Amino acid sequence: MNIPVGRLPVISTRPVSAGDLARPAALPRTVTGRSCVWVAGVAPVGFPSLSAAVDEALAQSAAPALWDADITYTIRWVVPVGRGCYVVRGRVPE
């Protein structure tokens, strides 16, 4: 099950200046980051971290931020256990 959480024009967990957040002319690559926790029955064991998911996506690029970021919460389970994850997909320059 995929639950849309939101869409952001730009998101970052890195220290940036306003100039760093200016939209680049080209954003050809899409990167994805995840932060997951186990689900027991219907209750998550802990909470996934949105910032950890953004960090994982940014680690795939030297970009200061992700642009056109889509954030979803995914749940995959076979009762009685499963995984709940924040998934962040964003575009970055080459």
PDB file of N, CA, C and O in Angstrom:
ATOM      1  N   MET A   1       0.841  -1.158   0.000  1.00  0.00           N
ATOM      2  CA  MET A   1       0.000   0.000   0.000  1.00  0.00           C
ATOM      3  C   MET A   1       0.893   1.229   0.000  1.00  0.00           C
ATOM      4  O   MET A   1       1.816   1.323   0.808  1.00  0.00           O
ATOM      5  N   ASN A   2       0.631   2.167  -0.891  1.00  0.00           N
ATOM      6  CA  ASN A   2       1.366   3.427  -0.972  1.00  0.00           C
ATOM      7  C   ASN A   2       0.442   4.567  -0.582  1.00  0.00           C
ATOM      8  O   ASN A   2      -0.630   4.732  -1.164  1.00  0.00           O
ATOM      9  N   ILE A   3       0.855   5.353   0.402  1.00  0.00           N
ATOM     10  CA  ILE A   3       0.059   6.485   0.867  1.00  0.00           C
ATOM     11  C   ILE A   3       0.824   7.768   0.517  1.00  0.00           C
ATOM     12  O   ILE A   3       1.906   8.000   1.057  1.00  0.00           O
ATOM     13  N   PRO A   4       0.281   8.602  -0.375  1.00  0.00           N
ATOM     14  CA  PRO A   4       0.956   9.866  -0.694  1.00  0.00           C
ATOM     15  C   PRO A   4       1.011  10.770   0.543  1.00  0.00           C
ATOM     16  O   PRO A   4       0.002  10.965   1.221  1.00  0.00           O
ATOM     17  N   VAL A   5       2.180  11.311   0.825  1.00  0.00           N
ATOM     18  CA  VAL A   5       2.342  12.214   1.962  1.00  0.00           C
ATOM     19  C   VAL A   5       2.392  13.653   1.470  1.00  0.00           C
ATOM     20  O   VAL A   5       1.790  14.539   2.076  1.00  0.00           O
ATOM     21  N   GLY A   6       3.108  13.889   0.375  1.00  0.00           N
ATOM     22  CA  GLY A   6       3.188  15.250  -0.140  1.00  0.00           C
ATOM     23  C   GLY A   6       4.185  15.389  -1.265  1.00  0.00           C
ATOM     24  O   GLY A   6       4.931  14.466  -1.592  1.00  0.00           O
ATOM     25  N   ARG A   7       4.172  16.571  -1.846  1.00  0.00           N
ATOM     26  CA  ARG A   7       5.101  16.924  -2.924  1.00  0.00           C
ATOM     27  C   ARG A   7       5.680  18.288  -2.568  1.00  0.00           C
ATOM     28  O   ARG A   7       4.947  19.229  -2.264  1.00  0.00           O
ATOM     29  N   LEU A   8       7.017  18.380  -2.612  1.00  0.00           N
ATOM     30  CA  LEU A   8       7.690  19.626  -2.256  1.00  0.00           C
ATOM     31  C   LEU A   8       8.523  20.112  -3.435  1.00  0.00           C
ATOM     32  O   LEU A   8       9.146  19.303  -4.123  1.00  0.00           O
ATOM     33  N   PRO A   9       8.546  21.409  -3.678  1.00  0.00           N
ATOM     34  CA  PRO A   9       9.360  21.916  -4.791  1.00  0.00           C
ATOM     35  C   PRO A   9      10.858  21.723  -4.540  1.00  0.00           C
ATOM     36  O   PRO A   9      11.622  21.518  -5.483  1.00  0.00           O
ATOM     37  N   VAL A  10      11.281  21.788  -3.266  1.00  0.00           N
ATOM     38  CA  VAL A  10      12.689  21.571  -2.920  1.00  0.00           C
ATOM     39  C   VAL A  10      12.758  21.115  -1.460  1.00  0.00           C
ATOM     40  O   VAL A  10      11.988  21.577  -0.618  1.00  0.00           O
ATOM     41  N   ILE A  11      13.689  20.203  -1.174  1.00  0.00           N
ATOM     42  CA  ILE A  11      13.879  19.724   0.192  1.00  0.00           C
ATOM     43  C   ILE A  11      15.350  19.365   0.368  1.00  0.00           C
ATOM     44  O   ILE A  11      15.996  18.855  -0.548  1.00  0.00           O
ATOM     45  N   SER A  12      15.868  19.643   1.571  1.00  0.00           N
ATOM     46  CA  SER A  12      17.262  19.314   1.868  1.00  0.00           C
ATOM     47  C   SER A  12      17.434  19.143   3.369  1.00  0.00           C
ATOM     48  O   SER A  12      16.698  19.730   4.161  1.00  0.00           O
ATOM     49  N   THR A  13      18.401  18.343   3.744  1.00  0.00           N
ATOM     50  CA  THR A  13      18.808  18.224   5.144  1.00  0.00           C
ATOM     51  C   THR A  13      20.239  18.732   5.312  1.00  0.00           C
ATOM     52  O   THR A  13      20.800  18.677   6.406  1.00  0.00           O
ATOM     53  N   ARG A  14      20.820  19.223   4.226  1.00  0.00           N
ATOM     54  CA  ARG A  14      22.190  19.732   4.262  1.00  0.00           C
ATOM     55  C   ARG A  14      22.180  21.222   4.587  1.00  0.00           C
ATOM     56  O   ARG A  14      21.202  21.912   4.302  1.00  0.00           O
ATOM     57  N   PRO A  15      23.272  21.725   5.185  1.00  0.00           N
ATOM     58  CA  PRO A  15      23.356  23.180   5.379  1.00  0.00           C
ATOM     59  C   PRO A  15      23.484  23.850   4.012  1.00  0.00           C
ATOM     60  O   PRO A  15      24.416  23.560   3.262  1.00  0.00           O
ATOM     61  N   VAL A  16      22.561  24.733   3.692  1.00  0.00           N
ATOM     62  CA  VAL A  16      22.542  25.376   2.379  1.00  0.00           C
ATOM     63  C   VAL A  16      22.266  26.868   2.529  1.00  0.00           C
ATOM     64  O   VAL A  16      21.745  27.330   3.544  1.00  0.00           O
ATOM     65  N   SER A  17      22.634  27.601   1.487  1.00  0.00           N
ATOM     66  CA  SER A  17      22.287  29.024   1.419  1.00  0.00           C
ATOM     67  C   SER A  17      21.114  29.168   0.450  1.00  0.00           C
ATOM     68  O   SER A  17      20.757  28.219  -0.248  1.00  0.00           O
ATOM     69  N   ALA A  18      20.537  30.327   0.413  1.00  0.00           N
ATOM     70  CA  ALA A  18      19.418  30.572  -0.505  1.00  0.00           C
ATOM     71  C   ALA A  18      19.857  30.341  -1.951  1.00  0.00           C
ATOM     72  O   ALA A  18      19.081  29.837  -2.763  1.00  0.00           O
ATOM     73  N   GLY A  19      21.090  30.704  -2.270  1.00  0.00           N
ATOM     74  CA  GLY A  19      21.600  30.499  -3.628  1.00  0.00           C
ATOM     75  C   GLY A  19      21.688  29.028  -4.011  1.00  0.00           C
ATOM     76  O   GLY A  19      21.502  28.672  -5.175  1.00  0.00           O
ATOM     77  N   ASP A  20      21.975  28.168  -3.023  1.00  0.00           N
ATOM     78  CA  ASP A  20      22.050  26.725  -3.281  1.00  0.00           C
ATOM     79  C   ASP A  20      20.696  26.147  -3.681  1.00  0.00           C
ATOM     80  O   ASP A  20      20.624  25.126  -4.365  1.00  0.00           O
ATOM     81  N   LEU A  21      19.633  26.805  -3.249  1.00  0.00           N
ATOM     82  CA  LEU A  21      18.292  26.282  -3.503  1.00  0.00           C
ATOM     83  C   LEU A  21      17.671  26.792  -4.799  1.00  0.00           C
ATOM     84  O   LEU A  21      16.541  26.433  -5.133  1.00  0.00           O
ATOM     85  N   ALA A  22      18.412  27.632  -5.534  1.00  0.00           N
ATOM     86  CA  ALA A  22      17.921  28.078  -6.841  1.00  0.00           C
ATOM     87  C   ALA A  22      17.810  26.862  -7.752  1.00  0.00           C
ATOM     88  O   ALA A  22      18.716  26.031  -7.806  1.00  0.00           O
ATOM     89  N   ARG A  23      16.704  26.765  -8.460  1.00  0.00           N
ATOM     90  CA  ARG A  23      16.453  25.599  -9.304  1.00  0.00           C
ATOM     91  C   ARG A  23      17.441  25.555 -10.475  1.00  0.00           C
ATOM     92  O   ARG A  23      17.528  26.510 -11.247  1.00  0.00           O
ATOM     93  N   PRO A  24      18.188  24.448 -10.611  1.00  0.00           N
ATOM     94  CA  PRO A  24      19.098  24.306 -11.754  1.00  0.00           C
ATOM     95  C   PRO A  24      18.309  24.239 -13.071  1.00  0.00           C
ATOM     96  O   PRO A  24      17.130  23.887 -13.091  1.00  0.00           O
ATOM     97  N   ALA A  25      18.985  24.580 -14.150  1.00  0.00           N
ATOM     98  CA  ALA A  25      18.333  24.566 -15.469  1.00  0.00           C
ATOM     99  C   ALA A  25      17.926  23.152 -15.878  1.00  0.00           C
ATOM    100  O   ALA A  25      16.878  22.958 -16.494  1.00  0.00           O
ATOM    101  N   ALA A  26      18.750  22.175 -15.538  1.00  0.00           N
ATOM    102  CA  ALA A  26      18.446  20.786 -15.914  1.00  0.00           C
ATOM    103  C   ALA A  26      18.510  19.888 -14.676  1.00  0.00           C
ATOM    104  O   ALA A  26      19.422  19.989 -13.856  1.00  0.00           O
ATOM    105  N   LEU A  27      17.521  19.016 -14.569  1.00  0.00           N
ATOM    106  CA  LEU A  27      17.467  18.038 -13.472  1.00  0.00           C
ATOM    107  C   LEU A  27      17.226  16.654 -14.077  1.00  0.00           C
ATOM    108  O   LEU A  27      16.123  16.116 -13.975  1.00  0.00           O
ATOM    109  N   PRO A  28      18.252  16.079 -14.706  1.00  0.00           N
ATOM    110  CA  PRO A  28      18.045  14.835 -15.465  1.00  0.00           C
ATOM    111  C   PRO A  28      17.971  13.553 -14.635  1.00  0.00           C
ATOM    112  O   PRO A  28      17.468  12.540 -15.122  1.00  0.00           O
ATOM    113  N   ARG A  29      18.457  13.573 -13.404  1.00  0.00           N
ATOM    114  CA  ARG A  29      18.497  12.329 -12.607  1.00  0.00           C
ATOM    115  C   ARG A  29      17.427  12.314 -11.529  1.00  0.00           C
ATOM    116  O   ARG A  29      17.093  13.344 -10.944  1.00  0.00           O
ATOM    117  N   THR A  30      16.901  11.133 -11.282  1.00  0.00           N
ATOM    118  CA  THR A  30      15.979  10.915 -10.166  1.00  0.00           C
ATOM    119  C   THR A  30      16.669  10.006  -9.156  1.00  0.00           C
ATOM    120  O   THR A  30      17.214   8.963  -9.517  1.00  0.00           O
ATOM    121  N   VAL A  31      16.641  10.411  -7.887  1.00  0.00           N
ATOM    122  CA  VAL A  31      17.229   9.608  -6.815  1.00  0.00           C
ATOM    123  C   VAL A  31      16.134   9.265  -5.811  1.00  0.00           C
ATOM    124  O   VAL A  31      15.145   9.985  -5.677  1.00  0.00           O
ATOM    125  N   THR A  32      16.332   8.153  -5.109  1.00  0.00           N
ATOM    126  CA  THR A  32      15.341   7.669  -4.149  1.00  0.00           C
ATOM    127  C   THR A  32      16.021   7.329  -2.831  1.00  0.00           C
ATOM    128  O   THR A  32      17.103   6.742  -2.811  1.00  0.00           O
ATOM    129  N   GLY A  33      15.380   7.700  -1.739  1.00  0.00           N
ATOM    130  CA  GLY A  33      15.854   7.345  -0.411  1.00  0.00           C
ATOM    131  C   GLY A  33      14.714   6.750   0.394  1.00  0.00           C
ATOM    132  O   GLY A  33      13.548   7.072   0.166  1.00  0.00           O
ATOM    133  N   ARG A  34      15.054   5.873   1.344  1.00  0.00           N
ATOM    134  CA  ARG A  34      14.051   5.206   2.180  1.00  0.00           C
ATOM    135  C   ARG A  34      14.497   5.201   3.638  1.00  0.00           C
ATOM    136  O   ARG A  34      15.689   5.165   3.944  1.00  0.00           O
ATOM    137  N   SER A  35      13.524   5.237   4.513  1.00  0.00           N
ATOM    138  CA  SER A  35      13.740   5.003   5.935  1.00  0.00           C
ATOM    139  C   SER A  35      12.607   4.088   6.377  1.00  0.00           C
ATOM    140  O   SER A  35      11.435   4.441   6.251  1.00  0.00           O
ATOM    141  N   CYS A  36      12.958   2.901   6.900  1.00  0.00           N
ATOM    142  CA  CYS A  36      11.952   1.869   7.182  1.00  0.00           C
ATOM    143  C   CYS A  36      11.985   1.403   8.629  1.00  0.00           C
ATOM    144  O   CYS A  36      13.010   1.492   9.306  1.00  0.00           O
ATOM    145  N   VAL A  37      10.847   0.908   9.087  1.00  0.00           N
ATOM    146  CA  VAL A  37      10.724   0.261  10.391  1.00  0.00           C
ATOM    147  C   VAL A  37       9.881  -0.989  10.219  1.00  0.00           C
ATOM    148  O   VAL A  37       9.127  -1.115   9.254  1.00  0.00           O
ATOM    149  N   TRP A  38      10.014  -1.914  11.164  1.00  0.00           N
ATOM    150  CA  TRP A  38       9.178  -3.103  11.165  1.00  0.00           C
ATOM    151  C   TRP A  38       7.783  -2.750  11.667  1.00  0.00           C
ATOM    152  O   TRP A  38       7.609  -1.838  12.475  1.00  0.00           O
ATOM    153  N   VAL A  39       6.799  -3.489  11.175  1.00  0.00           N
ATOM    154  CA  VAL A  39       5.418  -3.343  11.636  1.00  0.00           C
ATOM    155  C   VAL A  39       4.999  -4.685  12.223  1.00  0.00           C
ATOM    156  O   VAL A  39       5.096  -5.722  11.567  1.00  0.00           O
ATOM    157  N   ALA A  40       4.528  -4.649  13.483  1.00  0.00           N
ATOM    158  CA  ALA A  40       4.045  -5.856  14.155  1.00  0.00           C
ATOM    159  C   ALA A  40       2.523  -5.765  14.225  1.00  0.00           C
ATOM    160  O   ALA A  40       1.982  -4.902  14.915  1.00  0.00           O
ATOM    161  N   GLY A  41       1.838  -6.651  13.516  1.00  0.00           N
ATOM    162  CA  GLY A  41       0.382  -6.556  13.418  1.00  0.00           C
ATOM    163  C   GLY A  41       0.034  -5.330  12.608  1.00  0.00           C
ATOM    164  O   GLY A  41       0.231  -5.304  11.393  1.00  0.00           O
ATOM    165  N   VAL A  42      -0.489  -4.307  13.279  1.00  0.00           N
ATOM    166  CA  VAL A  42      -0.788  -3.052  12.593  1.00  0.00           C
ATOM    167  C   VAL A  42      -0.020  -1.882  13.187  1.00  0.00           C
ATOM    168  O   VAL A  42      -0.197  -0.745  12.749  1.00  0.00           O
ATOM    169  N   ALA A  43       0.831  -2.138  14.180  1.00  0.00           N
ATOM    170  CA  ALA A  43       1.559  -1.073  14.862  1.00  0.00           C
ATOM    171  C   ALA A  43       3.027  -1.064  14.455  1.00  0.00           C
ATOM    172  O   ALA A  43       3.698  -2.094  14.524  1.00  0.00           O
ATOM    173  N   PRO A  44       3.534   0.112  14.025  1.00  0.00           N
ATOM    174  CA  PRO A  44       4.962   0.190  13.709  1.00  0.00           C
ATOM    175  C   PRO A  44       5.804   0.063  14.975  1.00  0.00           C
ATOM    176  O   PRO A  44       5.423   0.545  16.041  1.00  0.00           O
ATOM    177  N   VAL A  45       6.946  -0.589  14.839  1.00  0.00           N
ATOM    178  CA  VAL A  45       7.897  -0.719  15.948  1.00  0.00           C
ATOM    179  C   VAL A  45       8.907   0.407  15.758  1.00  0.00           C
ATOM    180  O   VAL A  45       9.939   0.223  15.112  1.00  0.00           O
ATOM    181  N   GLY A  46       8.609   1.559  16.317  1.00  0.00           N
ATOM    182  CA  GLY A  46       9.403   2.754  16.094  1.00  0.00           C
ATOM    183  C   GLY A  46       8.786   3.567  14.973  1.00  0.00           C
ATOM    184  O   GLY A  46       7.680   3.278  14.517  1.00  0.00           O
ATOM    185  N   PHE A  47       9.500   4.573  14.539  1.00  0.00           N
ATOM    186  CA  PHE A  47       8.997   5.449  13.500  1.00  0.00           C
ATOM    187  C   PHE A  47      10.070   5.667  12.444  1.00  0.00           C
ATOM    188  O   PHE A  47      11.231   5.886  12.790  1.00  0.00           O
ATOM    189  N   PRO A  48       9.710   5.612  11.168  1.00  0.00           N
ATOM    190  CA  PRO A  48      10.690   5.920  10.133  1.00  0.00           C
ATOM    191  C   PRO A  48      11.024   7.410  10.184  1.00  0.00           C
ATOM    192  O   PRO A  48      10.250   8.206  10.717  1.00  0.00           O
ATOM    193  N   SER A  49      12.147   7.775   9.642  1.00  0.00           N
ATOM    194  CA  SER A  49      12.617   9.159   9.670  1.00  0.00           C
ATOM    195  C   SER A  49      12.592   9.760   8.272  1.00  0.00           C
ATOM    196  O   SER A  49      13.257   9.268   7.360  1.00  0.00           O
ATOM    197  N   LEU A  50      11.825  10.818   8.115  1.00  0.00           N
ATOM    198  CA  LEU A  50      11.788  11.511   6.828  1.00  0.00           C
ATOM    199  C   LEU A  50      13.162  12.095   6.505  1.00  0.00           C
ATOM    200  O   LEU A  50      13.599  12.044   5.355  1.00  0.00           O
ATOM    201  N   SER A  51      13.848  12.651   7.508  1.00  0.00           N
ATOM    202  CA  SER A  51      15.169  13.225   7.242  1.00  0.00           C
ATOM    203  C   SER A  51      16.176  12.148   6.842  1.00  0.00           C
ATOM    204  O   SER A  51      17.049  12.410   6.014  1.00  0.00           O
ATOM    205  N   ALA A  52      16.076  10.951   7.405  1.00  0.00           N
ATOM    206  CA  ALA A  52      16.978   9.858   6.999  1.00  0.00           C
ATOM    207  C   ALA A  52      16.706   9.450   5.555  1.00  0.00           C
ATOM    208  O   ALA A  52      17.641   9.130   4.821  1.00  0.00           O
ATOM    209  N   ALA A  53      15.447   9.458   5.138  1.00  0.00           N
ATOM    210  CA  ALA A  53      15.120   9.132   3.750  1.00  0.00           C
ATOM    211  C   ALA A  53      15.681  10.195   2.803  1.00  0.00           C
ATOM    212  O   ALA A  53      16.212   9.862   1.744  1.00  0.00           O
ATOM    213  N   VAL A  54      15.566  11.463   3.177  1.00  0.00           N
ATOM    214  CA  VAL A  54      16.139  12.548   2.357  1.00  0.00           C
ATOM    215  C   VAL A  54      17.654  12.421   2.315  1.00  0.00           C
ATOM    216  O   VAL A  54      18.257  12.572   1.253  1.00  0.00           O
ATOM    217  N   ASP A  55      18.281  12.143   3.465  1.00  0.00           N
ATOM    218  CA  ASP A  55      19.744  11.963   3.511  1.00  0.00           C
ATOM    219  C   ASP A  55      20.191  10.840   2.580  1.00  0.00           C
ATOM    220  O   ASP A  55      21.183  10.980   1.866  1.00  0.00           O
ATOM    221  N   GLU A  56      19.454   9.718   2.588  1.00  0.00           N
ATOM    222  CA  GLU A  56      19.831   8.589   1.727  1.00  0.00           C
ATOM    223  C   GLU A  56      19.739   8.970   0.253  1.00  0.00           C
ATOM    224  O   GLU A  56      20.595   8.581  -0.542  1.00  0.00           O
ATOM    225  N   ALA A  57      18.714   9.723  -0.113  1.00  0.00           N
ATOM    226  CA  ALA A  57      18.585  10.164  -1.514  1.00  0.00           C
ATOM    227  C   ALA A  57      19.713  11.130  -1.878  1.00  0.00           C
ATOM    228  O   ALA A  57      20.307  11.016  -2.950  1.00  0.00           O
ATOM    229  N   LEU A  58      20.008  12.080  -0.988  1.00  0.00           N
ATOM    230  CA  LEU A  58      21.064  13.057  -1.272  1.00  0.00           C
ATOM    231  C   LEU A  58      22.446  12.413  -1.334  1.00  0.00           C
ATOM    232  O   LEU A  58      23.332  12.928  -2.016  1.00  0.00           O
ATOM    233  N   ALA A  59      22.643  11.310  -0.642  1.00  0.00           N
ATOM    234  CA  ALA A  59      23.940  10.624  -0.656  1.00  0.00           C
ATOM    235  C   ALA A  59      24.288  10.095  -2.042  1.00  0.00           C
ATOM    236  O   ALA A  59      25.448   9.785  -2.311  1.00  0.00           O
ATOM    237  N   GLN A  60      23.302   9.990  -2.922  1.00  0.00           N
ATOM    238  CA  GLN A  60      23.528   9.501  -4.283  1.00  0.00           C
ATOM    239  C   GLN A  60      23.951  10.611  -5.234  1.00  0.00           C
ATOM    240  O   GLN A  60      24.136  10.367  -6.427  1.00  0.00           O
ATOM    241  N   SER A  61      24.104  11.830  -4.719  1.00  0.00           N
ATOM    242  CA  SER A  61      24.404  12.977  -5.561  1.00  0.00           C
ATOM    243  C   SER A  61      25.224  13.988  -4.771  1.00  0.00           C
ATOM    244  O   SER A  61      25.226  13.967  -3.540  1.00  0.00           O
ATOM    245  N   ALA A  62      25.905  14.855  -5.465  1.00  0.00           N
ATOM    246  CA  ALA A  62      26.607  15.959  -4.807  1.00  0.00           C
ATOM    247  C   ALA A  62      25.708  17.182  -4.693  1.00  0.00           C
ATOM    248  O   ALA A  62      26.153  18.235  -4.236  1.00  0.00           O
ATOM    249  N   ALA A  63      24.457  17.057  -5.098  1.00  0.00           N
ATOM    250  CA  ALA A  63      23.517  18.180  -5.082  1.00  0.00           C
ATOM    251  C   ALA A  63      23.224  18.621  -3.650  1.00  0.00           C
ATOM    252  O   ALA A  63      23.226  17.800  -2.732  1.00  0.00           O
ATOM    253  N   PRO A  64      22.970  19.918  -3.459  1.00  0.00           N
ATOM    254  CA  PRO A  64      22.651  20.405  -2.116  1.00  0.00           C
ATOM    255  C   PRO A  64      21.213  20.099  -1.685  1.00  0.00           C
ATOM    256  O   PRO A  64      20.876  20.194  -0.505  1.00  0.00           O
ATOM    257  N   ALA A  65      20.368  19.732  -2.658  1.00  0.00           N
ATOM    258  CA  ALA A  65      18.951  19.520  -2.361  1.00  0.00           C
ATOM    259  C   ALA A  65      18.320  18.606  -3.406  1.00  0.00           C
ATOM    260  O   ALA A  65      18.928  18.285  -4.427  1.00  0.00           O
ATOM    261  N   LEU A  66      17.094  18.198  -3.125  1.00  0.00           N
ATOM    262  CA  LEU A  66      16.265  17.466  -4.093  1.00  0.00           C
ATOM    263  C   LEU A  66      15.181  18.418  -4.569  1.00  0.00           C
ATOM    264  O   LEU A  66      14.587  19.141  -3.769  1.00  0.00           O
ATOM    265  N   TRP A  67      14.926  18.418  -5.858  1.00  0.00           N
ATOM    266  CA  TRP A  67      13.856  19.235  -6.415  1.00  0.00           C
ATOM    267  C   TRP A  67      12.719  18.326  -6.874  1.00  0.00           C
ATOM    268  O   TRP A  67      12.942  17.163  -7.209  1.00  0.00           O
ATOM    269  N   ASP A  68      11.500  18.866  -6.888  1.00  0.00           N
ATOM    270  CA  ASP A  68      10.295  18.122  -7.296  1.00  0.00           C
ATOM    271  C   ASP A  68      10.185  16.820  -6.501  1.00  0.00           C
ATOM    272  O   ASP A  68       9.989  15.750  -7.076  1.00  0.00           O
ATOM    273  N   ALA A  69      10.312  16.919  -5.185  1.00  0.00           N
ATOM    274  CA  ALA A  69      10.342  15.736  -4.323  1.00  0.00           C
ATOM    275  C   ALA A  69       8.934  15.197  -4.065  1.00  0.00           C
ATOM    276  O   ALA A  69       8.024  15.943  -3.702  1.00  0.00           O
ATOM    277  N   ASP A  70       8.777  13.904  -4.257  1.00  0.00           N
ATOM    278  CA  ASP A  70       7.545  13.191  -3.916  1.00  0.00           C
ATOM    279  C   ASP A  70       7.828  12.356  -2.668  1.00  0.00           C
ATOM    280  O   ASP A  70       8.828  11.641  -2.599  1.00  0.00           O
ATOM    281  N   ILE A  71       6.942  12.455  -1.694  1.00  0.00           N
ATOM    282  CA  ILE A  71       7.103  11.709  -0.450  1.00  0.00           C
ATOM    283  C   ILE A  71       5.903  10.787  -0.285  1.00  0.00           C
ATOM    284  O   ILE A  71       4.754  11.226  -0.347  1.00  0.00           O
ATOM    285  N   THR A  72       6.183   9.504  -0.073  1.00  0.00           N
ATOM    286  CA  THR A  72       5.120   8.531   0.165  1.00  0.00           C
ATOM    287  C   THR A  72       5.465   7.714   1.398  1.00  0.00           C
ATOM    288  O   THR A  72       6.624   7.632   1.806  1.00  0.00           O
ATOM    289  N   TYR A  73       4.450   7.117   1.978  1.00  0.00           N
ATOM    290  CA  TYR A  73       4.632   6.150   3.058  1.00  0.00           C
ATOM    291  C   TYR A  73       4.156   4.824   2.490  1.00  0.00           C
ATOM    292  O   TYR A  73       3.005   4.701   2.074  1.00  0.00           O
ATOM    293  N   THR A  74       5.023   3.848   2.472  1.00  0.00           N
ATOM    294  CA  THR A  74       4.658   2.535   1.936  1.00  0.00           C
ATOM    295  C   THR A  74       4.582   1.519   3.065  1.00  0.00           C
ATOM    296  O   THR A  74       5.383   1.536   4.000  1.00  0.00           O
ATOM    297  N   ILE A  75       3.614   0.649   2.954  1.00  0.00           N
ATOM    298  CA  ILE A  75       3.467  -0.431   3.927  1.00  0.00           C
ATOM    299  C   ILE A  75       3.373  -1.733   3.139  1.00  0.00           C
ATOM    300  O   ILE A  75       2.532  -1.882   2.253  1.00  0.00           O
ATOM    301  N   ARG A  76       4.241  -2.658   3.475  1.00  0.00           N
ATOM    302  CA  ARG A  76       4.226  -3.996   2.885  1.00  0.00           C
ATOM    303  C   ARG A  76       4.195  -4.986   4.039  1.00  0.00           C
ATOM    304  O   ARG A  76       5.071  -4.952   4.904  1.00  0.00           O
ATOM    305  N   TRP A  77       3.212  -5.858   4.068  1.00  0.00           N
ATOM    306  CA  TRP A  77       3.178  -6.825   5.149  1.00  0.00           C
ATOM    307  C   TRP A  77       2.457  -8.095   4.767  1.00  0.00           C
ATOM    308  O   TRP A  77       1.605  -8.140   3.879  1.00  0.00           O
ATOM    309  N   VAL A  78       2.846  -9.111   5.484  1.00  0.00           N
ATOM    310  CA  VAL A  78       2.149 -10.395   5.499  1.00  0.00           C
ATOM    311  C   VAL A  78       1.900 -10.630   6.981  1.00  0.00           C
ATOM    312  O   VAL A  78       2.827 -10.877   7.753  1.00  0.00           O
ATOM    313  N   VAL A  79       0.639 -10.547   7.359  1.00  0.00           N
ATOM    314  CA  VAL A  79       0.298 -10.618   8.784  1.00  0.00           C
ATOM    315  C   VAL A  79       1.000 -11.819   9.403  1.00  0.00           C
ATOM    316  O   VAL A  79       0.872 -12.928   8.885  1.00  0.00           O
ATOM    317  N   PRO A  80       1.719 -11.639  10.465  1.00  0.00           N
ATOM    318  CA  PRO A  80       1.662 -10.557  11.432  1.00  0.00           C
ATOM    319  C   PRO A  80       2.793  -9.534  11.347  1.00  0.00           C
ATOM    320  O   PRO A  80       2.875  -8.674  12.224  1.00  0.00           O
ATOM    321  N   VAL A  81       3.668  -9.576  10.343  1.00  0.00           N
ATOM    322  CA  VAL A  81       4.776  -8.615  10.285  1.00  0.00           C
ATOM    323  C   VAL A  81       4.828  -7.913   8.935  1.00  0.00           C
ATOM    324  O   VAL A  81       4.285  -8.388   7.938  1.00  0.00           O
ATOM    325  N   GLY A  82       5.491  -6.781   8.940  1.00  0.00           N
ATOM    326  CA  GLY A  82       5.659  -6.041   7.696  1.00  0.00           C
ATOM    327  C   GLY A  82       6.690  -4.949   7.859  1.00  0.00           C
ATOM    328  O   GLY A  82       7.393  -4.881   8.867  1.00  0.00           O
ATOM    329  N   ARG A  83       6.774  -4.080   6.835  1.00  0.00           N
ATOM    330  CA  ARG A  83       7.700  -2.947   6.837  1.00  0.00           C
ATOM    331  C   ARG A  83       6.924  -1.696   6.457  1.00  0.00           C
ATOM    332  O   ARG A  83       6.128  -1.699   5.518  1.00  0.00           O
ATOM    333  N   GLY A  84       7.173  -0.623   7.208  1.00  0.00           N
ATOM    334  CA  GLY A  84       6.622   0.689   6.883  1.00  0.00           C
ATOM    335  C   GLY A  84       7.776   1.614   6.551  1.00  0.00           C
ATOM    336  O   GLY A  84       8.743   1.692   7.309  1.00  0.00           O
ATOM    337  N   CYS A  85       7.689   2.319   5.422  1.00  0.00           N
ATOM    338  CA  CYS A  85       8.815   3.146   4.970  1.00  0.00           C
ATOM    339  C   CYS A  85       8.362   4.506   4.473  1.00  0.00           C
ATOM    340  O   CYS A  85       7.346   4.624   3.787  1.00  0.00           O
ATOM    341  N   TYR A  86       9.129   5.537   4.827  1.00  0.00           N
ATOM    342  CA  TYR A  86       9.040   6.794   4.087  1.00  0.00           C
ATOM    343  C   TYR A  86       9.899   6.611   2.855  1.00  0.00           C
ATOM    344  O   TYR A  86      11.030   6.135   2.946  1.00  0.00           O
ATOM    345  N   VAL A  87       9.368   6.984   1.704  1.00  0.00           N
ATOM    346  CA  VAL A  87      10.124   6.927   0.451  1.00  0.00           C
ATOM    347  C   VAL A  87      10.128   8.332  -0.134  1.00  0.00           C
ATOM    348  O   VAL A  87       9.074   8.941  -0.320  1.00  0.00           O
ATOM    349  N   VAL A  88      11.329   8.842  -0.425  1.00  0.00           N
ATOM    350  CA  VAL A  88      11.485  10.178  -1.003  1.00  0.00           C
ATOM    351  C   VAL A  88      12.127  10.022  -2.375  1.00  0.00           C
ATOM    352  O   VAL A  88      13.199   9.430  -2.502  1.00  0.00           O
ATOM    353  N   ARG A  89      11.467  10.555  -3.401  1.00  0.00           N
ATOM    354  CA  ARG A  89      12.024  10.583  -4.763  1.00  0.00           C
ATOM    355  C   ARG A  89      12.138  12.028  -5.191  1.00  0.00           C
ATOM    356  O   ARG A  89      11.184  12.799  -5.087  1.00  0.00           O
ATOM    357  N   GLY A  90      13.313  12.389  -5.673  1.00  0.00           N
ATOM    358  CA  GLY A  90      13.525  13.771  -6.106  1.00  0.00           C
ATOM    359  C   GLY A  90      14.472  13.820  -7.281  1.00  0.00           C
ATOM    360  O   GLY A  90      15.157  12.847  -7.596  1.00  0.00           O
ATOM    361  N   ARG A  91      14.498  14.979  -7.927  1.00  0.00           N
ATOM    362  CA  ARG A  91      15.348  15.174  -9.107  1.00  0.00           C
ATOM    363  C   ARG A  91      16.582  15.986  -8.699  1.00  0.00           C
ATOM    364  O   ARG A  91      16.515  16.886  -7.862  1.00  0.00           O
ATOM    365  N   VAL A  92      17.707  15.632  -9.322  1.00  0.00           N
ATOM    366  CA  VAL A  92      18.969  16.309  -9.045  1.00  0.00           C
ATOM    367  C   VAL A  92      19.718  16.568 -10.352  1.00  0.00           C
ATOM    368  O   VAL A  92      19.482  15.888 -11.351  1.00  0.00           O
ATOM    369  N   PRO A  93      20.632  17.564 -10.344  1.00  0.00           N
ATOM    370  CA  PRO A  93      21.465  17.765 -11.535  1.00  0.00           C
ATOM    371  C   PRO A  93      22.519  16.659 -11.647  1.00  0.00           C
ATOM    372  O   PRO A  93      22.765  15.923 -10.691  1.00  0.00           O
ATOM    373  N   GLU A  94      23.133  16.556 -12.816  1.00  0.00           N
ATOM    374  CA  GLU A  94      24.203  15.544 -13.022  1.00  0.00           C
ATOM    375  C   GLU A  94      25.380  15.798 -12.149  1.00  0.00           C
ATOM    376  O   GLU A  94      26.356  15.050 -12.197  1.00  0.00           O
TER     377      GLU A  94
END
